[in-house]
Amino acid sequence: MSSNVATLVGELVNDEATGRIGVLTALDDEWTDPAAPRHQRRVQRVAFIRPVGGGREWTTHPELVRQA
């Protein structure tokens, strides 16, 4: 995982995949989607971002996270 992205945890970031801005809450190098059927589960790197003011957190690829 890029060390510069790790320094942004708790900061306002831009998700380049969606164009949305939120607070980077966590990074996980070995995340598996528990909602996916077992035969489709795969380990992936993800960044968790929470909307400013609250709402549903979303995930994106850490490589697409930039400081806002």
PyMOL Python script that loads the backbone (N, CA, C, O; Angstrom):
from pymol import cmd

cmd.read_pdbstr("""\
ATOM      1  N   MET A   1       0.858  -1.183   0.000  1.00  0.00           N
ATOM      2  CA  MET A   1       0.000   0.000   0.000  1.00  0.00           C
ATOM      3  C   MET A   1       0.891   1.229   0.000  1.00  0.00           C
ATOM      4  O   MET A   1       1.931   1.267   0.657  1.00  0.00           O
ATOM      5  N   SER A   2       0.476   2.198  -0.726  1.00  0.00           N
ATOM      6  CA  SER A   2       1.252   3.432  -0.821  1.00  0.00           C
ATOM      7  C   SER A   2       1.298   4.119   0.538  1.00  0.00           C
ATOM      8  O   SER A   2       0.261   4.352   1.159  1.00  0.00           O
ATOM      9  N   SER A   3       2.496   4.440   0.993  1.00  0.00           N
ATOM     10  CA  SER A   3       2.637   5.048   2.311  1.00  0.00           C
ATOM     11  C   SER A   3       2.002   6.428   2.368  1.00  0.00           C
ATOM     12  O   SER A   3       1.538   6.837   3.432  1.00  0.00           O
ATOM     13  N   ASN A   4       1.966   7.160   1.255  1.00  0.00           N
ATOM     14  CA  ASN A   4       1.371   8.496   1.299  1.00  0.00           C
ATOM     15  C   ASN A   4      -0.140   8.418   1.506  1.00  0.00           C
ATOM     16  O   ASN A   4      -0.707   9.323   2.119  1.00  0.00           O
ATOM     17  N   VAL A   5      -0.814   7.373   1.020  1.00  0.00           N
ATOM     18  CA  VAL A   5      -2.245   7.211   1.255  1.00  0.00           C
ATOM     19  C   VAL A   5      -2.489   6.910   2.727  1.00  0.00           C
ATOM     20  O   VAL A   5      -3.456   7.408   3.304  1.00  0.00           O
ATOM     21  N   ALA A   6      -1.637   6.111   3.340  1.00  0.00           N
ATOM     22  CA  ALA A   6      -1.791   5.765   4.750  1.00  0.00           C
ATOM     23  C   ALA A   6      -1.729   7.005   5.639  1.00  0.00           C
ATOM     24  O   ALA A   6      -2.354   7.035   6.700  1.00  0.00           O
ATOM     25  N   THR A   7      -0.996   8.011   5.226  1.00  0.00           N
ATOM     26  CA  THR A   7      -0.901   9.233   6.036  1.00  0.00           C
ATOM     27  C   THR A   7      -2.177  10.064   5.960  1.00  0.00           C
ATOM     28  O   THR A   7      -2.338  11.014   6.726  1.00  0.00           O
ATOM     29  N   LEU A   8      -3.088   9.721   5.046  1.00  0.00           N
ATOM     30  CA  LEU A   8      -4.320  10.485   4.872  1.00  0.00           C
ATOM     31  C   LEU A   8      -5.492   9.968   5.706  1.00  0.00           C
ATOM     32  O   LEU A   8      -6.576  10.550   5.663  1.00  0.00           O
ATOM     33  N   VAL A   9      -5.296   8.891   6.460  1.00  0.00           N
ATOM     34  CA  VAL A   9      -6.384   8.378   7.299  1.00  0.00           C
ATOM     35  C   VAL A   9      -6.823   9.480   8.259  1.00  0.00           C
ATOM     36  O   VAL A   9      -6.003  10.070   8.963  1.00  0.00           O
ATOM     37  N   GLY A  10      -8.127   9.749   8.277  1.00  0.00           N
ATOM     38  CA  GLY A  10      -8.680  10.816   9.108  1.00  0.00           C
ATOM     39  C   GLY A  10      -8.785  12.151   8.389  1.00  0.00           C
ATOM     40  O   GLY A  10      -9.318  13.116   8.937  1.00  0.00           O
ATOM     41  N   GLU A  11      -8.279  12.207   7.171  1.00  0.00           N
ATOM     42  CA  GLU A  11      -8.266  13.453   6.401  1.00  0.00           C
ATOM     43  C   GLU A  11      -9.341  13.448   5.314  1.00  0.00           C
ATOM     44  O   GLU A  11      -9.868  12.398   4.946  1.00  0.00           O
ATOM     45  N   LEU A  12      -9.650  14.630   4.815  1.00  0.00           N
ATOM     46  CA  LEU A  12     -10.580  14.795   3.713  1.00  0.00           C
ATOM     47  C   LEU A  12      -9.882  14.372   2.423  1.00  0.00           C
ATOM     48  O   LEU A  12      -8.791  14.854   2.117  1.00  0.00           O
ATOM     49  N   VAL A  13     -10.516  13.465   1.660  1.00  0.00           N
ATOM     50  CA  VAL A  13      -9.909  12.946   0.443  1.00  0.00           C
ATOM     51  C   VAL A  13     -10.902  12.986  -0.717  1.00  0.00           C
ATOM     52  O   VAL A  13     -12.110  13.119  -0.521  1.00  0.00           O
ATOM     53  N   ASN A  14     -10.366  12.869  -1.917  1.00  0.00           N
ATOM     54  CA  ASN A  14     -11.151  12.781  -3.134  1.00  0.00           C
ATOM     55  C   ASN A  14     -11.017  11.366  -3.681  1.00  0.00           C
ATOM     56  O   ASN A  14      -9.903  10.865  -3.838  1.00  0.00           O
ATOM     57  N   ASP A  15     -12.143  10.719  -3.973  1.00  0.00           N
ATOM     58  CA  ASP A  15     -12.158   9.405  -4.605  1.00  0.00           C
ATOM     59  C   ASP A  15     -12.232   9.651  -6.109  1.00  0.00           C
ATOM     60  O   ASP A  15     -13.280  10.044  -6.621  1.00  0.00           O
ATOM     61  N   GLU A  16     -11.143   9.427  -6.812  1.00  0.00           N
ATOM     62  CA  GLU A  16     -11.104   9.703  -8.250  1.00  0.00           C
ATOM     63  C   GLU A  16     -12.006   8.767  -9.056  1.00  0.00           C
ATOM     64  O   GLU A  16     -12.349   9.083 -10.195  1.00  0.00           O
ATOM     65  N   ALA A  17     -12.396   7.623  -8.490  1.00  0.00           N
ATOM     66  CA  ALA A  17     -13.284   6.703  -9.200  1.00  0.00           C
ATOM     67  C   ALA A  17     -14.694   7.265  -9.300  1.00  0.00           C
ATOM     68  O   ALA A  17     -15.385   7.045 -10.295  1.00  0.00           O
ATOM     69  N   THR A  18     -15.121   7.992  -8.270  1.00  0.00           N
ATOM     70  CA  THR A  18     -16.499   8.490  -8.235  1.00  0.00           C
ATOM     71  C   THR A  18     -16.596  10.009  -8.277  1.00  0.00           C
ATOM     72  O   THR A  18     -17.657  10.554  -8.584  1.00  0.00           O
ATOM     73  N   GLY A  19     -15.501  10.694  -7.972  1.00  0.00           N
ATOM     74  CA  GLY A  19     -15.515  12.148  -7.886  1.00  0.00           C
ATOM     75  C   GLY A  19     -16.048  12.650  -6.555  1.00  0.00           C
ATOM     76  O   GLY A  19     -16.201  13.856  -6.361  1.00  0.00           O
ATOM     77  N   ARG A  20     -16.333  11.732  -5.636  1.00  0.00           N
ATOM     78  CA  ARG A  20     -16.882  12.114  -4.334  1.00  0.00           C
ATOM     79  C   ARG A  20     -15.771  12.484  -3.361  1.00  0.00           C
ATOM     80  O   ARG A  20     -14.638  12.019  -3.486  1.00  0.00           O
ATOM     81  N   ILE A  21     -16.111  13.323  -2.395  1.00  0.00           N
ATOM     82  CA  ILE A  21     -15.188  13.736  -1.347  1.00  0.00           C
ATOM     83  C   ILE A  21     -15.708  13.221  -0.019  1.00  0.00           C
ATOM     84  O   ILE A  21     -16.909  13.260   0.246  1.00  0.00           O
ATOM     85  N   GLY A  22     -14.792  12.736   0.820  1.00  0.00           N
ATOM     86  CA  GLY A  22     -15.159  12.237   2.138  1.00  0.00           C
ATOM     87  C   GLY A  22     -13.933  12.097   3.011  1.00  0.00           C
ATOM     88  O   GLY A  22     -12.835  12.507   2.632  1.00  0.00           O
ATOM     89  N   VAL A  23     -14.126  11.516   4.181  1.00  0.00           N
ATOM     90  CA  VAL A  23     -13.040  11.308   5.136  1.00  0.00           C
ATOM     91  C   VAL A  23     -12.542   9.873   5.012  1.00  0.00           C
ATOM     92  O   VAL A  23     -13.322   8.928   5.135  1.00  0.00           O
ATOM     93  N   LEU A  24     -11.251   9.711   4.769  1.00  0.00           N
ATOM     94  CA  LEU A  24     -10.652   8.378   4.697  1.00  0.00           C
ATOM     95  C   LEU A  24     -10.620   7.807   6.105  1.00  0.00           C
ATOM     96  O   LEU A  24      -9.947   8.345   6.985  1.00  0.00           O
ATOM     97  N   THR A  25     -11.356   6.707   6.320  1.00  0.00           N
ATOM     98  CA  THR A  25     -11.456   6.145   7.666  1.00  0.00           C
ATOM     99  C   THR A  25     -10.531   4.958   7.891  1.00  0.00           C
ATOM    100  O   THR A  25     -10.106   4.711   9.020  1.00  0.00           O
ATOM    101  N   ALA A  26     -10.214   4.218   6.827  1.00  0.00           N
ATOM    102  CA  ALA A  26      -9.368   3.036   7.007  1.00  0.00           C
ATOM    103  C   ALA A  26      -8.826   2.555   5.670  1.00  0.00           C
ATOM    104  O   ALA A  26      -9.369   2.858   4.607  1.00  0.00           O
ATOM    105  N   LEU A  27      -7.741   1.798   5.757  1.00  0.00           N
ATOM    106  CA  LEU A  27      -7.156   1.113   4.604  1.00  0.00           C
ATOM    107  C   LEU A  27      -6.981  -0.348   5.001  1.00  0.00           C
ATOM    108  O   LEU A  27      -6.614  -0.645   6.138  1.00  0.00           O
ATOM    109  N   ASP A  28      -7.240  -1.252   4.077  1.00  0.00           N
ATOM    110  CA  ASP A  28      -7.096  -2.679   4.373  1.00  0.00           C
ATOM    111  C   ASP A  28      -6.468  -3.365   3.162  1.00  0.00           C
ATOM    112  O   ASP A  28      -7.013  -3.307   2.060  1.00  0.00           O
ATOM    113  N   ASP A  29      -5.328  -4.010   3.366  1.00  0.00           N
ATOM    114  CA  ASP A  29      -4.623  -4.710   2.297  1.00  0.00           C
ATOM    115  C   ASP A  29      -5.189  -6.090   2.015  1.00  0.00           C
ATOM    116  O   ASP A  29      -4.892  -6.674   0.973  1.00  0.00           O
ATOM    117  N   GLU A  30      -6.006  -6.629   2.931  1.00  0.00           N
ATOM    118  CA  GLU A  30      -6.499  -8.004   2.788  1.00  0.00           C
ATOM    119  C   GLU A  30      -7.986  -8.092   3.077  1.00  0.00           C
ATOM    120  O   GLU A  30      -8.418  -8.951   3.847  1.00  0.00           O
ATOM    121  N   TRP A  31      -8.770  -7.219   2.473  1.00  0.00           N
ATOM    122  CA  TRP A  31     -10.207  -7.185   2.713  1.00  0.00           C
ATOM    123  C   TRP A  31     -10.927  -8.144   1.780  1.00  0.00           C
ATOM    124  O   TRP A  31     -10.588  -8.256   0.602  1.00  0.00           O
ATOM    125  N   THR A  32     -11.931  -8.840   2.323  1.00  0.00           N
ATOM    126  CA  THR A  32     -12.795  -9.713   1.540  1.00  0.00           C
ATOM    127  C   THR A  32     -14.225  -9.291   1.800  1.00  0.00           C
ATOM    128  O   THR A  32     -14.623  -9.149   2.956  1.00  0.00           O
ATOM    129  N   ASP A  33     -15.005  -9.089   0.757  1.00  0.00           N
ATOM    130  CA  ASP A  33     -16.392  -8.648   0.894  1.00  0.00           C
ATOM    131  C   ASP A  33     -17.231  -9.777   1.490  1.00  0.00           C
ATOM    132  O   ASP A  33     -17.435 -10.803   0.841  1.00  0.00           O
ATOM    133  N   PRO A  34     -17.719  -9.600   2.721  1.00  0.00           N
ATOM    134  CA  PRO A  34     -18.489 -10.669   3.351  1.00  0.00           C
ATOM    135  C   PRO A  34     -19.854 -10.885   2.699  1.00  0.00           C
ATOM    136  O   PRO A  34     -20.481 -11.922   2.918  1.00  0.00           O
ATOM    137  N   ALA A  35     -20.323  -9.924   1.904  1.00  0.00           N
ATOM    138  CA  ALA A  35     -21.619 -10.060   1.239  1.00  0.00           C
ATOM    139  C   ALA A  35     -21.520 -10.849  -0.071  1.00  0.00           C
ATOM    140  O   ALA A  35     -22.537 -11.287  -0.609  1.00  0.00           O
ATOM    141  N   ALA A  36     -20.314 -11.028  -0.577  1.00  0.00           N
ATOM    142  CA  ALA A  36     -20.134 -11.776  -1.822  1.00  0.00           C
ATOM    143  C   ALA A  36     -20.328 -13.266  -1.570  1.00  0.00           C
ATOM    144  O   ALA A  36     -19.970 -13.767  -0.504  1.00  0.00           O
ATOM    145  N   PRO A  37     -20.893 -13.977  -2.546  1.00  0.00           N
ATOM    146  CA  PRO A  37     -21.001 -15.430  -2.401  1.00  0.00           C
ATOM    147  C   PRO A  37     -19.613 -16.035  -2.183  1.00  0.00           C
ATOM    148  O   PRO A  37     -18.626 -15.549  -2.736  1.00  0.00           O
ATOM    149  N   ARG A  38     -19.545 -17.069  -1.395  1.00  0.00           N
ATOM    150  CA  ARG A  38     -18.242 -17.658  -1.035  1.00  0.00           C
ATOM    151  C   ARG A  38     -17.376 -17.982  -2.247  1.00  0.00           C
ATOM    152  O   ARG A  38     -16.164 -17.770  -2.204  1.00  0.00           O
ATOM    153  N   HIS A  39     -17.954 -18.481  -3.305  1.00  0.00           N
ATOM    154  CA  HIS A  39     -17.159 -18.865  -4.476  1.00  0.00           C
ATOM    155  C   HIS A  39     -16.672 -17.654  -5.270  1.00  0.00           C
ATOM    156  O   HIS A  39     -15.848 -17.800  -6.173  1.00  0.00           O
ATOM    157  N   GLN A  40     -17.170 -16.463  -4.945  1.00  0.00           N
ATOM    158  CA  GLN A  40     -16.735 -15.253  -5.642  1.00  0.00           C
ATOM    159  C   GLN A  40     -15.872 -14.341  -4.776  1.00  0.00           C
ATOM    160  O   GLN A  40     -15.432 -13.287  -5.235  1.00  0.00           O
ATOM    161  N   ARG A  41     -15.631 -14.731  -3.550  1.00  0.00           N
ATOM    162  CA  ARG A  41     -14.835 -13.882  -2.656  1.00  0.00           C
ATOM    163  C   ARG A  41     -13.376 -13.880  -3.079  1.00  0.00           C
ATOM    164  O   ARG A  41     -12.810 -14.906  -3.456  1.00  0.00           O
ATOM    165  N   ARG A  42     -12.785 -12.693  -3.003  1.00  0.00           N
ATOM    166  CA  ARG A  42     -11.357 -12.556  -3.294  1.00  0.00           C
ATOM    167  C   ARG A  42     -10.775 -11.489  -2.380  1.00  0.00           C
ATOM    168  O   ARG A  42     -11.461 -10.550  -1.975  1.00  0.00           O
ATOM    169  N   VAL A  43      -9.523 -11.649  -2.073  1.00  0.00           N
ATOM    170  CA  VAL A  43      -8.817 -10.684  -1.229  1.00  0.00           C
ATOM    171  C   VAL A  43      -8.431  -9.498  -2.098  1.00  0.00           C
ATOM    172  O   VAL A  43      -7.920  -9.662  -3.206  1.00  0.00           O
ATOM    173  N   GLN A  44      -8.683  -8.298  -1.577  1.00  0.00           N
ATOM    174  CA  GLN A  44      -8.365  -7.092  -2.334  1.00  0.00           C
ATOM    175  C   GLN A  44      -7.952  -5.967  -1.402  1.00  0.00           C
ATOM    176  O   GLN A  44      -8.226  -6.002  -0.202  1.00  0.00           O
ATOM    177  N   ARG A  45      -7.293  -4.974  -1.969  1.00  0.00           N
ATOM    178  CA  ARG A  45      -6.904  -3.775  -1.222  1.00  0.00           C
ATOM    179  C   ARG A  45      -8.023  -2.757  -1.355  1.00  0.00           C
ATOM    180  O   ARG A  45      -8.493  -2.488  -2.461  1.00  0.00           O
ATOM    181  N   VAL A  46      -8.450  -2.193  -0.241  1.00  0.00           N
ATOM    182  CA  VAL A  46      -9.520  -1.199  -0.302  1.00  0.00           C
ATOM    183  C   VAL A  46      -9.250  -0.035   0.652  1.00  0.00           C
ATOM    184  O   VAL A  46      -8.552  -0.163   1.658  1.00  0.00           O
ATOM    185  N   ALA A  47      -9.837   1.103   0.287  1.00  0.00           N
ATOM    186  CA  ALA A  47      -9.866   2.286   1.145  1.00  0.00           C
ATOM    187  C   ALA A  47     -11.325   2.513   1.510  1.00  0.00           C
ATOM    188  O   ALA A  47     -12.201   2.400   0.652  1.00  0.00           O
ATOM    189  N   PHE A  48     -11.594   2.828   2.758  1.00  0.00           N
ATOM    190  CA  PHE A  48     -12.945   3.100   3.235  1.00  0.00           C
ATOM    191  C   PHE A  48     -13.095   4.603   3.422  1.00  0.00           C
ATOM    192  O   PHE A  48     -12.285   5.232   4.102  1.00  0.00           O
ATOM    193  N   ILE A  49     -14.132   5.179   2.818  1.00  0.00           N
ATOM    194  CA  ILE A  49     -14.344   6.622   2.869  1.00  0.00           C
ATOM    195  C   ILE A  49     -15.755   6.898   3.367  1.00  0.00           C
ATOM    196  O   ILE A  49     -16.717   6.283   2.907  1.00  0.00           O
ATOM    197  N   ARG A  50     -15.870   7.831   4.316  1.00  0.00           N
ATOM    198  CA  ARG A  50     -17.167   8.225   4.888  1.00  0.00           C
ATOM    199  C   ARG A  50     -17.527   9.612   4.374  1.00  0.00           C
ATOM    200  O   ARG A  50     -16.677  10.503   4.359  1.00  0.00           O
ATOM    201  N   PRO A  51     -18.781   9.809   3.952  1.00  0.00           N
ATOM    202  CA  PRO A  51     -19.185  11.135   3.475  1.00  0.00           C
ATOM    203  C   PRO A  51     -19.078  12.189   4.582  1.00  0.00           C
ATOM    204  O   PRO A  51     -19.286  11.894   5.759  1.00  0.00           O
ATOM    205  N   VAL A  52     -18.758  13.396   4.191  1.00  0.00           N
ATOM    206  CA  VAL A  52     -18.734  14.510   5.138  1.00  0.00           C
ATOM    207  C   VAL A  52     -20.161  14.718   5.649  1.00  0.00           C
ATOM    208  O   VAL A  52     -21.098  14.768   4.852  1.00  0.00           O
ATOM    209  N   GLY A  53     -20.331  14.836   6.943  1.00  0.00           N
ATOM    210  CA  GLY A  53     -21.660  15.029   7.525  1.00  0.00           C
ATOM    211  C   GLY A  53     -22.410  13.732   7.778  1.00  0.00           C
ATOM    212  O   GLY A  53     -23.555  13.752   8.229  1.00  0.00           O
ATOM    213  N   GLY A  54     -21.769  12.597   7.487  1.00  0.00           N
ATOM    214  CA  GLY A  54     -22.399  11.304   7.742  1.00  0.00           C
ATOM    215  C   GLY A  54     -22.989  10.688   6.490  1.00  0.00           C
ATOM    216  O   GLY A  54     -23.000  11.305   5.424  1.00  0.00           O
ATOM    217  N   GLY A  55     -23.472   9.488   6.625  1.00  0.00           N
ATOM    218  CA  GLY A  55     -24.025   8.759   5.496  1.00  0.00           C
ATOM    219  C   GLY A  55     -23.356   7.419   5.349  1.00  0.00           C
ATOM    220  O   GLY A  55     -22.611   6.981   6.226  1.00  0.00           O
ATOM    221  N   ARG A  56     -23.625   6.768   4.235  1.00  0.00           N
ATOM    222  CA  ARG A  56     -23.098   5.428   3.998  1.00  0.00           C
ATOM    223  C   ARG A  56     -21.654   5.482   3.513  1.00  0.00           C
ATOM    224  O   ARG A  56     -21.334   6.134   2.519  1.00  0.00           O
ATOM    225  N   GLU A  57     -20.794   4.779   4.244  1.00  0.00           N
ATOM    226  CA  GLU A  57     -19.390   4.668   3.871  1.00  0.00           C
ATOM    227  C   GLU A  57     -19.277   3.865   2.573  1.00  0.00           C
ATOM    228  O   GLU A  57     -20.091   2.976   2.320  1.00  0.00           O
ATOM    229  N   TRP A  58     -18.275   4.174   1.754  1.00  0.00           N
ATOM    230  CA  TRP A  58     -18.054   3.410   0.533  1.00  0.00           C
ATOM    231  C   TRP A  58     -16.597   3.002   0.456  1.00  0.00           C
ATOM    232  O   TRP A  58     -15.754   3.501   1.202  1.00  0.00           O
ATOM    233  N   THR A  59     -16.314   2.087  -0.458  1.00  0.00           N
ATOM    234  CA  THR A  59     -14.945   1.614  -0.650  1.00  0.00           C
ATOM    235  C   THR A  59     -14.470   1.989  -2.045  1.00  0.00           C
ATOM    236  O   THR A  59     -15.265   2.174  -2.967  1.00  0.00           O
ATOM    237  N   THR A  60     -13.160   2.094  -2.172  1.00  0.00           N
ATOM    238  CA  THR A  60     -12.533   2.359  -3.461  1.00  0.00           C
ATOM    239  C   THR A  60     -11.125   1.794  -3.435  1.00  0.00           C
ATOM    240  O   THR A  60     -10.646   1.354  -2.390  1.00  0.00           O
ATOM    241  N   HIS A  61     -10.469   1.804  -4.571  1.00  0.00           N
ATOM    242  CA  HIS A  61      -9.082   1.362  -4.636  1.00  0.00           C
ATOM    243  C   HIS A  61      -8.188   2.436  -4.022  1.00  0.00           C
ATOM    244  O   HIS A  61      -8.345   3.614  -4.343  1.00  0.00           O
ATOM    245  N   PRO A  62      -7.256   2.060  -3.149  1.00  0.00           N
ATOM    246  CA  PRO A  62      -6.377   3.051  -2.515  1.00  0.00           C
ATOM    247  C   PRO A  62      -5.598   3.905  -3.519  1.00  0.00           C
ATOM    248  O   PRO A  62      -5.265   5.054  -3.228  1.00  0.00           O
ATOM    249  N   GLU A  63      -5.309   3.354  -4.688  1.00  0.00           N
ATOM    250  CA  GLU A  63      -4.563   4.096  -5.697  1.00  0.00           C
ATOM    251  C   GLU A  63      -5.353   5.277  -6.256  1.00  0.00           C
ATOM    252  O   GLU A  63      -4.782   6.169  -6.883  1.00  0.00           O
ATOM    253  N   LEU A  64      -6.669   5.279  -6.027  1.00  0.00           N
ATOM    254  CA  LEU A  64      -7.530   6.336  -6.555  1.00  0.00           C
ATOM    255  C   LEU A  64      -7.880   7.394  -5.517  1.00  0.00           C
ATOM    256  O   LEU A  64      -8.725   8.255  -5.766  1.00  0.00           O
ATOM    257  N   VAL A  65      -7.238   7.333  -4.362  1.00  0.00           N
ATOM    258  CA  VAL A  65      -7.502   8.285  -3.273  1.00  0.00           C
ATOM    259  C   VAL A  65      -6.464   9.407  -3.332  1.00  0.00           C
ATOM    260  O   VAL A  65      -5.258   9.163  -3.371  1.00  0.00           O
ATOM    261  N   ARG A  66      -6.967  10.640  -3.336  1.00  0.00           N
ATOM    262  CA  ARG A  66      -6.094  11.826  -3.345  1.00  0.00           C
ATOM    263  C   ARG A  66      -6.533  12.768  -2.245  1.00  0.00           C
ATOM    264  O   ARG A  66      -7.710  12.797  -1.886  1.00  0.00           O
ATOM    265  N   GLN A  67      -5.614  13.530  -1.713  1.00  0.00           N
ATOM    266  CA  GLN A  67      -5.958  14.536  -0.718  1.00  0.00           C
ATOM    267  C   GLN A  67      -6.866  15.584  -1.351  1.00  0.00           C
ATOM    268  O   GLN A  67      -6.608  16.053  -2.460  1.00  0.00           O
ATOM    269  N   ALA A  68      -7.932  15.947  -0.638  1.00  0.00           N
ATOM    270  CA  ALA A  68      -8.875  16.953  -1.168  1.00  0.00           C
ATOM    271  C   ALA A  68      -8.368  18.349  -0.913  1.00  0.00           C
ATOM    272  O   ALA A  68      -9.023  19.322  -1.285  1.00  0.00           O
TER     273      ALA A  68
END
""", "prot")
cmd.dss("prot")
cmd.show_as("cartoon", "prot")
cmd.util.cbc("prot")
cmd.orient("prot")
